[in-house]
Amino acid sequence: MILGCHVQMKAPEYVLGSVKEAISYDANALMLYTGAPQNTKRTPADRLLCSEARQLMEDHGLDMKNMIIHAPYIINPANSVKPEVAELAREFLAQEIERTAAIGAAYLVLHPGSYTTTDLETGIATIAAQLNTIEEYHGVTICLETMAGKGSEVGYRFEHLAEIMEKMRFQENYGVCLDTCHISDAGYDVKDFDSVLDEFDRVIGLDRLHVIHLNDSKNERGARKDRHANLGMGTIGFETLHAIAANERVSHIPKILETPYINKKPPYRYEIAMLRSGVYDSSVLENL
């Protein structure tokens, strides 16, 4: 299984520290933000110890394709109401692509955004127009994330992402990140994951699925709220999430945990171990 989690990136070791954290959890994949997801403050890429991080990945037999970068939340390419927000989305996303390439990662996960006070059709058209301003991808694939559908979010149906990608000038530079919590909250039946994959393949194409966020949900299916739960502590359940992690159709795709800390402690070492063994023990997480 290719299993990882969201890890920190902070001074003084930056990306090297991120890789060390992932290794400490017995992970063979990881996801990180290049800075705080709520702002645009960024450390220059040449100070992030990228080459040292890549060497440590190689030393531990970890594929760089399993290092995922997540774009910050402040990028909202669906907003057509505020020109300054649109400009920020364009400029900062281009910078994030450059940083992703400098780190050596192949995939940059991006939330499609929210259309705010307009409508879904306008939101999709705006996302496509914004992304089509990007001229240089530096070998990076942007993975549009499936969303839960809260508020005015775009991307809670596979058809939304398919329509966006069909409008792209450089379609080869776009793919999808599928979040199990999000699609369950959006109404998909993740307990029948093969049927979900069949629908994904029909609407988008499985060759475009590059990342899976493996999260339980605090909400019932179709709630459209987006609240992650720890494995086995939500409505999806450990059995279903383990089956997704073990599904041969997506065995080549990194699965990233974004589950909450418990008592201010990361649960990832234990959740990854339980997924690998297929044996769930709630007491391990409850007693963190």
Protein Blocks (a to p, Z undefined) as FASTA:
>chain_A
ZZddddddddfklmmmmmmmmmmnopabdcddfbdfkbcbdcdfklnommmmmmmmmmno
pafklpccdddfklcfkbmkbmmlmmmmmmmmmmmmmmmmmnopabdcddebjekjmcfk
lmmmmmmmmmmmpmbgghpacdddddehiajbghiafklmmmmmmmpmblmlgccdddfk
lmmmnopafklmmlmmmmmmmmnopklpmbdcddddfbdehklnopaddehiamnopmlm
mmmmmmmklmmpccddfbdceehiafklmmmmmmmnopacfklmmmZZ
